[in-house]
Each structure stands twice: as structure tokens, then as C-alpha cells.
Amino acid sequence: MTQESQKFVGRYLSRFVESLQRSGVTRAVICPGSRSTPLAMALHRAPELQRCILMDERSAAFFALGQAKASGRPVLLVSTSGTAAANFMPAVVEAYWSHVPLIVLTADRPPELRDSGAPQTIDQVRLYGTHVKWFQDMPLADGAEILDTFAAITAERAAVTASQDPAGPVHLNFPFREPLLAEFPGPSADRSAVPARIVPAAACPSPGAIRDIVRRLKDFPQGFIVAGPGQMATVQPALLALSDRLGWPVWADPLSNIRGTDSAILGTHDLILRAHAEALPQPQAVIRLGAPPTSKALNQFIQHSRAFIIDGEGSYREPDLQPAEMIYGQPDLVVGQIVQELSDSAPDPIWRSFWQRQDQAARDRLRDRIETLQESVEPYLYYHLAEWLKPLGPADVFVSNSMPVRDLDTFTLDPGQALRFWANRGANGIDGIVSTALGVAAVKEQVVLITGDLAFYHDMNGLFAAKKYGLNALIVVINNDGGGIFSFLPQNRLDSAQFEDLFGTPHGLTFEHAAAMYHAEYRLARSLPDLEEAISELARIPGLRILEWHTLTRPRNVSEHTRLWGD
Amino acid sequence: MTQESQKFVGRYLSRFVESLQRSGVTRAVICPGSRSTPLAMALHRAPELQRCILMDERSAAFFALGQAKASGRPVLLVSTSGTAAANFMPAVVEAYWSHVPLIVLTADRPPELRDSGAPQTIDQVRLYGTHVKWFQDMPLADGAEILDTFAAITAERAAVTASQDPAGPVHLNFPFREPLLAEFPGPSADRSAVPARIVPAAACPSPGAIRDIVRRLKDFPQGFIVAGPGQMATVQPALLALSDRLGWPVWADPLSNIRGTDSAILGTHDLILRAHAEALPQPQAVIRLGAPPTSKALNQFIQHSRAFIIDGEGSYREPDLQPAEMIYGQPDLVVGQIVQELSDSAPDPIWRSFWQRQDQAARDRLRDRIETLQESVEPYLYYHLAEWLKPLGPADVFVSNSMPVRDLDTFTLDPGQALRFWANRGANGIDGIVSTALGVAAVKEQVVLITGDLAFYHDMNGLFAAKKYGLNALIVVINNDGGGIFSFLPQNRLDSAQFEDLFGTPHGLTFEHAAAMYHAEYRLARSLPDLEEAISELARIPGLRILEWHTLTRPRNVSEHTRLWGD
């Protein structure tokens, strides 16, 4: 016999989900559980909602993060009560700092069972602390019709709040009392009734502020434009015009996704500055967009330049405490207006071409050195990446943190428009990498993931999504048996036993078993020809593919990097 | 060249770690990272500290939880900054609710880099919210000597706060500024100087309160004593005396670890009450110790009885909102004093023996039914567990949540003193199970883990600890391809497509590859003789062993349980 309360919760959640869908939500990642039954049922019956059901909440949350990142829309993430919800924490933190919209829905016990010794009951109120933009402890559906309206408005607010700059996660906690099987109403006549709609604002700069900035820019004939991590395709034309007007080169981080899209957009800054920064003229000023660039050499080189930082997300991403003008506003609008105001500029005639020549020299030097490589040196992969991945057509490439994103920055000079790069650069963790990449694959139809062995190990559970949903993913695992990056840090001065114990952490793991478990095509490469052949072969087949590449020992990896970086 | 700041941090951490060790901390689990270098180095040089270095912070935290649970002492858990620390969340939450002492040490960026776009920088202040007993954002070591004293006192406070009832996690967040290589002082002359020492209190009941309780108990000639989850060995003699004085039977949850230690301590309550609770006389009152018992049938049966709940940890674990007297105080003291005050009691002559006859009948019924089983019915394992594990001598057995702990409760009738059971019953999650069990193995020299396939999948990364540290663990994975428990819940009334999609979640995974990855001995059992033979064989060898048992389909599992539970 159906109880009234089952109808109440069905009506309430039905309005909630309808409103979410009207607000543009198209995807949900659901982790199985009992207390979340009403939410799972409501999402199961929602028409045209793309659902994935995944069992490890940590991986599931990163999978949702990848989907949200690649689609630019908020993704629902659902769990039952208890530590299930706590497993979302790492991805929620990453989403918060990388400005990715997520709507986290956690089922909870009703108020009378909280802190009572009831099973799977923890304190879910503000569980994610300061790492969500908005939290609501939702009421129990008690039949009051006003709650159905409240649910619909809350859904709209959640979707808009998650999406509005800076985008990020929101958390709604839903207590449910037994019985948990909700009874849903038929298609409601007033389904189109929108109780509330929020029109989000775009951040626009004021003309006076722009004129003021331009006046100050003219004091600095020699500057850099730096396109940091962040999708910069829409601002690329305006940046080129700005580069022409000012006579400043554009240095593009690979995660800006505009590196190599024009001869004025350069990407060799890390190589050039590692080789001989001390012999080069520092820019007087820098216009920077997006997050701080990956290259430490570049950050240090521009540290004392006057910074004009255009931030479309109203954050303050400037860890070097530079003298800075922080300009809030949509980058394409801000840059476009600066260009207009600069119509009478007289750029330094030689500054930009000086850096273009430096760029060419760095490219020539690297090419000559790469061509002589005989052994499994990690930069070789990044150097050849665009060429090797050509058969995939334009490809989405996810790069892990730690070494991969740094090597990509240094050695992938010409990605052009063929490759679109993604990474988790909010908190720069090595957790959830496999799942985030597979979330991108779910949206973009395919992904190439480049990861080290530790990040791959950390999220092997994430591979399950590829098996279950037949995702197309080519995963290149660079296996140097532990934490490769530490050999580049001062920690390498410790005695080698302490170093290997605490930092190198050799694990002796290989990954053919993980591949077999999830029915992946697997290849092991030990040499450069192996690597090239395996990539070429695996690029031609669909599904999940894992290529494990055993690279040089940690000390040799350092010495080869040093040689390639050198003057 | 060493900077002054490297010496400051070395001195500060050296005092901190000395004080921790003086306070009884003997174990640390360290997750590798760069920002945590000063902590890792300080712990690496601490004499006689047992260190484990593990790469997946989520598994590492549960491993520390298992060590703390099995040793009864706070364990250090160390991470670098960023999402690494967020991965500790599930185990911290479990530790909080299950009253297990942990000292979480997270490295952080210095204040000037917080919320600045710096890499691996999140908001770690109160990261675990309400799920830690104490939080301190530690100061940077600036050379002031008072900070070294502060570090020593904070270490003592952390260890005592974590251990004091109710035990639980504490969190100290340590910002570090570069350079990260600390310089440590030589053995200090005043190492034995204790700047502060805390003498923890034991909770004692007042004699007047006890007399009052005893007066009220006499109103209820027919009652139950219920020993719930919690290590009850120390209170067992007092409970037996209480049972004699009152003439009430003791029903022991398997996680009380006193089931089967005496003929008055019964364990068939779940069987008896599932079969015919409606025909049995309800107790007028219940004296309950520890957490609420696992058996839902028992909780429901005693729901309207007057409850006297003795809680040594000052919590309120009573989700059924019973009419209750909550008595705070150490259980052995409280029960002992009640027994003394009951010297003139006149127990009901037939009440306890009535239940002892019920117990015998239930045992006979179950034995007859178990003996006729031919197929891979999950209760068979639990029924024979004590007998099969005899070759291991007294064995520590960790049981996962969801079905295993329930089946253990119903079907393992005579564990006696041969088996000591462990489980994560704070938040009852199916995460971190492998790691918690291996943490127990690290302290107790060996462990047997009984888990379902979902919990095993969730924490396969935890297996790495067994490989790295050569732990002795026999893991029995009951693989019913998904969420077995849901078939016992009302969700099974949904149409089967929706049920399997949202709840059954068949994954098609088998675990021979996981075993191979971590060099485990692996056996697959498909029948009862297979199972018995494999356990007998694997019980005789050391190291990591994984026995995967494929059991009946979900509907058959339900029908077989129902038959075994029946009247």
C-alpha cells in the first residue's frame, strides 16, 4: 500500500528534476545506495537525461567533473548517506578551485536519526565546508505544496549558481524518511510552469577603467602577453590584435589551447628561459589571462614586471605577489576594448621579433637534440605528440599533473588546432585523473590520457566507467616506478635510502593486470620505436587502450631533461 | 647553504615528534608529497617509530584507522597539501563515528599562498569540519623558542584528545614555507623535559545514581542484556554476574566479541526473532552496552522495552527513540556496581531458561538446514567460519559492512574465543574495507577479511600495503556480481531493469587480475567443497591470499536466506 509520504516525495522530486532539466542539466552520475533511492528513481524516469551509474564514489565524482569540464554545463552527482558522500570530497575540492560546475545531491537520514548511532549516518550539513559555492539542507517533503515550488526554485538556483562565474560545485543535502520507494505523479499539465528564472550577469569592464588601463600600458613599450591555462579560443583573435598593437609577443601555456594557432603565439618560453633567462631582457609589463602559467621559469622571469591580469572569474590567482592590476571582466570583452583604445599605439619595432627569433632558435636546438635520442626519454613523447595523434583527427588530450603537464608545456611546441588539452589545475592533484579524463571522453566521444604511474595507480578504479560505457580512451602510462618529479626538487639531495623511501616510493607495479580486469587492449613499450608503433597501432582502434611505457631511471630522467633544457 | 628557517622548522618538528612519542604514539602512515617534506623527514628520523609509506591517501587513511583500531592507540596520518588531504575524509569520518584515535597531520602552503592560485593549495582550515575532535592551524616556525614548547604541548594535547573517550580523530594543519629541507638538531639534552602532561579522566558513575538505576531495574523481572558492537572482553565477567542476579539472558552481537564465551551468552537472537518474533514474549526492559546491535530483528523486538544504555563514551547511540536511561560511565565499573547493589535480587526462575531453550531450538533448526545445502549459499561460510579458521589459532577476522556483518550476526553462532571480529561500524561504509583490515593485520600479525565484491572493488588499491609490507591476510571475496543487499530491501519491488540498473549494478568483474597485480595467492571457488578446500589450503600459507567465491544469483540468495531464517 502506498503511503501518502511516498506521493509527497515523488511530487517534490519530480518538480525538482523537471526544473533542473529546464535549467540545462543533461547529465547525472549516480552512485548506488539505499537512502538515495528516491533521487535515483526520480532521475531514472527523467526523459533525455544521460545517466551513468558508478560504484566508487571518488572516481564517480571525478567522472562527473570531467563531464562538466568538457560540456561546460553542471552535472549532477548523487550519493547515498554516510562515507559515500565523504568520498566526493577530493573532486568537489578540485571543482571548486578549477571553477567547474557540479550539483552534488547527497541523500541523508531524516533529522530524528542524526547523531543517534543510526547506520550510515554522519554529519552531512556543510560536509564540503568552504569548498562549495552554496549549500542547502533540504526539507523533508511533508506534502505542503509550497515545498514543490521550493524544490523547483532551488533546482534553478543550484544550476545557475554552479554555472555563474566563477563556476563551481553546489551541495544540496536531501533527508529521506522510510519508506524510500517514491510514487511519482503522471506527466503534469503545468510541467512548463517556471516558478523562477535567473538571468545571469556577464562581467563587463567600464569604459573609464579601460581607458585608464590603456594609459598605463603605454608606459611599458616592452611587454609580454601570457595566455595561461583556461579555454582561450574565443579570446584568441582579440589577443592577436592586442599583440600587433602593442608589439608584445603572446606566450601560450599548452592548457590555453591557443599555442601554435598563429605565428605570433609562441610556446617555447619554458625552453628559452630554462636555458638562459639571465641573459635576456625582462619585460617591463605583462598582460596575463587565465590561471598562472604552468612554467615556473616563466613565472619567475616575469615576477618583477608590472602585471595586468584579466580575470573573467573574479578570483585572485596570483601567487607571486606581483605588483598587479587585477581586471575583472570577460576576457574577450576586456581585450577587445583595450585593442580599440590602443588605435594610436606605436609599438617597439624590434621587441616582438627578438622573441620570435629566440623562439626559432629554441625550436631548432630542441629538434636537433630530440633527433639524437636513442632511449626512453620522456620528453620524446611530448615532442612527437601532435604528429602521432594525427590519425585521431582533432583529439582531446588529458594530461595528468606533476611531470606530464610540465613536460607538455616544455616539449609540445606545435599542438596547433589538432589537439585540445585538458587537466585538473584547480588543486593540481594526482587523484581522479583517469576518471576525469573518461568524463571528457563521455562528452567528446574520445580522449587520450597521458599520465604517470602514480596518478594511474591512484585512480585505477576509474577504468570501470570505460568498460561499462564502452568509452574510447587511449591511456599512455609513463611508468618510471614512483614519484618522478621529486628527483627534480631539492629533496633529491637527501641520502638515497631516505629519498627513495619517502619520495621516490618505488612500487614495482605494472599495469597489464589492470588492463585485463577492464578488458582493455594493452601494450608494453620499452623503447622509442616500441612507443611510436604502439601509439600508431592503438590510435586506430576504439574502446579502452592502455599503453604502458617504461622509461629511464629517475637519475637518468633528470640528466636527460637537463640536457634538453640546456643552452 | 642552510637557511636559518630550515633550522627553525627542524627544531620545532623535532620537539613535536619527541612529544608525540612520549605520549605513546608508535606508528605513522605517511603519504608521499613535496610540501610535507619537513614532516616526513622528522618522522623518518624518529627512533622506534613504525612507518608505512602508502601512495593512495584514501587507502592509507583507512590503513591507519585499522592500526589505531587494533592497537587502541592514536596513529599518525600525514599528507601533503591539496586534494591529498581531502582523500583522508572518508576515513576521518569513520574514525569520528567509530571512536578511533587518529592524529591527522596535513602540510599546507604558508598563509601568503592561500587562495592565490598557487598549485596544490586549497582551504585546509577545518577541512574535516565537524568530523574531528580538535583542529589547530599550526604556526610557521619563525625561530621563537616559545613555538618549540608550543609544538611539544600541542603534540601531547593531540595524542590525549584523540585517545580520551570518545576517542576520535584530531587534525593539525602545518604550513611550511620553502626551503622544505629541514635541518634537525642533534639529540637534545633536555629531550626528557615534558612541558605539559595531561592525566585523562575515567568516567565513573555516582553511587547514588547506581542505587537509583537498580531500584528501577527491580520493576522489570523479565529483561534482556544486550552486548552490542564494541570490545566487551573486560566487561564479560561482570555481565555474567549481572545475568545471574537478574535472571536475564545476554544476547551478544558478534562484534562484542563475547558471543559463545559462556552458556549464558547467547547469539541466536537474529535467527529466533526472524522466525517467530510475534509469538514470543517481549522483554520489559533491556540493559544495552556498546553500539546498537547489528540485528534489525532484535532492535525492533526491544523497541518498546525500557532501555538502560551504558555508554562509556558519552555518546547517544540510540536511533529508535526508545524510552531510555542513558548511563555514562566505564561499562565494567557501572555493571560491577549494579551487580553489587543487586545482592538481594530474586530473579524470575524461568525467564532465562526459556530463552536458552529457544536458543537451542534455533541452533538445531539451523544445523539441520545448513547440512542439507548443496549450492554456494552465503550463510554456509559464516556457519562454518570458526571451524575452518581453527588452523590459524586465535584469528582476527574483519567483516565488511552490508551483507557480511549481517550474515555473520545471524549464522556465526559459536565463535568462542577463537575469533576476534572487527568492522567499521561508525558510518558503516563499504569504502576502505581492505585497507582497514590490512591495518589490523599490521598490528595483529594476520587478518582474515570477509567482504562482498563491491567493497573489495572499492578499495583494491589498499592491497598495495599487503604487497609492500608483506602482510598476512586471507581475503574471502563473496562475489555475487553487485549489490546483494538490495534484493532484501523494498527496492526489489521495482521492475527488474530499473532494479538492476540502480541497485543490483552487475559489474562483471572478477578479481584474479587484482590478485596477480599484487602478487597474491589466488583461488576461485564455485562450490561448497571448493570453498572449504580453498580456505583450508590458504589458511596454511602466509602472505596475501585472495579467495573469490562465486555465489548464487541475487534472487536465489534471497530465497535461500529466507529458508534458513524461517520457522
Chai-1 contact restraints between the chains, C-beta under 6 A:
chainA,res_idxA,chainB,res_idxB,connection_type,confidence,min_distance_angstrom,max_distance_angstrom,comment,restraint_id
A,P32,B,G483,contact,1.0,0.0,6.0,A-B,restraint_1
A,P32,B,F503,contact,1.0,0.0,6.0,A-B,restraint_2
A,P32,B,T505,contact,1.0,0.0,6.0,A-B,restraint_3
A,S34,B,L489,contact,1.0,0.0,6.0,A-B,restraint_4
A,T37,B,Q491,contact,1.0,0.0,6.0,A-B,restraint_5
A,A40,B,L502,contact,1.0,0.0,6.0,A-B,restraint_6
A,H44,B,Q498,contact,1.0,0.0,6.0,A-B,restraint_7
A,I53,B,T505,contact,1.0,0.0,6.0,A-B,restraint_8
A,M55,B,L454,contact,1.0,0.0,6.0,A-B,restraint_9
A,D56,B,H458,contact,1.0,0.0,6.0,A-B,restraint_10
A,G82,B,A427,contact,1.0,0.0,6.0,A-B,restraint_11
A,G82,B,G429,contact,1.0,0.0,6.0,A-B,restraint_12
A,T83,B,P90,contact,1.0,0.0,6.0,A-B,restraint_13
A,T83,B,V93,contact,1.0,0.0,6.0,A-B,restraint_14
A,T83,B,E94,contact,1.0,0.0,6.0,A-B,restraint_15
A,T83,B,A427,contact,1.0,0.0,6.0,A-B,restraint_16
A,T83,B,G429,contact,1.0,0.0,6.0,A-B,restraint_17
A,T83,B,D431,contact,1.0,0.0,6.0,A-B,restraint_18
A,A86,B,M89,contact,1.0,0.0,6.0,A-B,restraint_19
A,A86,B,P90,contact,1.0,0.0,6.0,A-B,restraint_20
A,A86,B,V93,contact,1.0,0.0,6.0,A-B,restraint_21
A,N87,B,P90,contact,1.0,0.0,6.0,A-B,restraint_22
A,N87,B,D431,contact,1.0,0.0,6.0,A-B,restraint_23
A,M89,B,A86,contact,1.0,0.0,6.0,A-B,restraint_24
A,M89,B,M89,contact,1.0,0.0,6.0,A-B,restraint_25
A,P90,B,T83,contact,1.0,0.0,6.0,A-B,restraint_26
A,P90,B,A86,contact,1.0,0.0,6.0,A-B,restraint_27
A,P90,B,N87,contact,1.0,0.0,6.0,A-B,restraint_28
A,V93,B,T83,contact,1.0,0.0,6.0,A-B,restraint_29
A,V93,B,A86,contact,1.0,0.0,6.0,A-B,restraint_30
A,V93,B,I122,contact,1.0,0.0,6.0,A-B,restraint_31
A,E94,B,T83,contact,1.0,0.0,6.0,A-B,restraint_32
A,L113,B,P319,contact,1.0,0.0,6.0,A-B,restraint_33
A,S116,B,P319,contact,1.0,0.0,6.0,A-B,restraint_34
A,G117,B,A291,contact,1.0,0.0,6.0,A-B,restraint_35
A,G117,B,P292,contact,1.0,0.0,6.0,A-B,restraint_36
A,G117,B,R317,contact,1.0,0.0,6.0,A-B,restraint_37
A,G117,B,P319,contact,1.0,0.0,6.0,A-B,restraint_38
A,A118,B,P319,contact,1.0,0.0,6.0,A-B,restraint_39
A,P119,B,N428,contact,1.0,0.0,6.0,A-B,restraint_40
A,Q120,B,N428,contact,1.0,0.0,6.0,A-B,restraint_41
A,I122,B,V93,contact,1.0,0.0,6.0,A-B,restraint_42
A,I122,B,A427,contact,1.0,0.0,6.0,A-B,restraint_43
A,D123,B,T130,contact,1.0,0.0,6.0,A-B,restraint_44
A,G129,B,G129,contact,1.0,0.0,6.0,A-B,restraint_45
A,T130,B,D123,contact,1.0,0.0,6.0,A-B,restraint_46
A,L181,B,P490,contact,1.0,0.0,6.0,A-B,restraint_47
A,A291,B,G117,contact,1.0,0.0,6.0,A-B,restraint_48
A,P292,B,G117,contact,1.0,0.0,6.0,A-B,restraint_49
A,R317,B,G117,contact,1.0,0.0,6.0,A-B,restraint_50
A,P319,B,L113,contact,1.0,0.0,6.0,A-B,restraint_51
A,P319,B,S116,contact,1.0,0.0,6.0,A-B,restraint_52
A,P319,B,G117,contact,1.0,0.0,6.0,A-B,restraint_53
A,P319,B,A118,contact,1.0,0.0,6.0,A-B,restraint_54
A,A427,B,G82,contact,1.0,0.0,6.0,A-B,restraint_55
A,A427,B,T83,contact,1.0,0.0,6.0,A-B,restraint_56
A,A427,B,I122,contact,1.0,0.0,6.0,A-B,restraint_57
A,N428,B,P119,contact,1.0,0.0,6.0,A-B,restraint_58
A,N428,B,Q120,contact,1.0,0.0,6.0,A-B,restraint_59
A,G429,B,G82,contact,1.0,0.0,6.0,A-B,restraint_60
A,G429,B,T83,contact,1.0,0.0,6.0,A-B,restraint_61
A,D431,B,T83,contact,1.0,0.0,6.0,A-B,restraint_62
A,D431,B,N87,contact,1.0,0.0,6.0,A-B,restraint_63
A,L454,B,M55,contact,1.0,0.0,6.0,A-B,restraint_64
A,H458,B,D56,contact,1.0,0.0,6.0,A-B,restraint_65
A,G483,B,P32,contact,1.0,0.0,6.0,A-B,restraint_66
A,L489,B,S34,contact,1.0,0.0,6.0,A-B,restraint_67
A,P490,B,L181,contact,1.0,0.0,6.0,A-B,restraint_68
A,Q491,B,T37,contact,1.0,0.0,6.0,A-B,restraint_69
A,Q498,B,H44,contact,1.0,0.0,6.0,A-B,restraint_70
A,L502,B,A40,contact,1.0,0.0,6.0,A-B,restraint_71
A,F503,B,P32,contact,1.0,0.0,6.0,A-B,restraint_72
A,T505,B,P32,contact,1.0,0.0,6.0,A-B,restraint_73
A,T505,B,I53,contact,1.0,0.0,6.0,A-B,restraint_74
A,H513,B,H513,contact,1.0,0.0,6.0,A-B,restraint_75
A,H513,B,A516,contact,1.0,0.0,6.0,A-B,restraint_76
A,H513,B,M517,contact,1.0,0.0,6.0,A-B,restraint_77
A,A516,B,H513,contact,1.0,0.0,6.0,A-B,restraint_78
A,M517,B,H513,contact,1.0,0.0,6.0,A-B,restraint_79
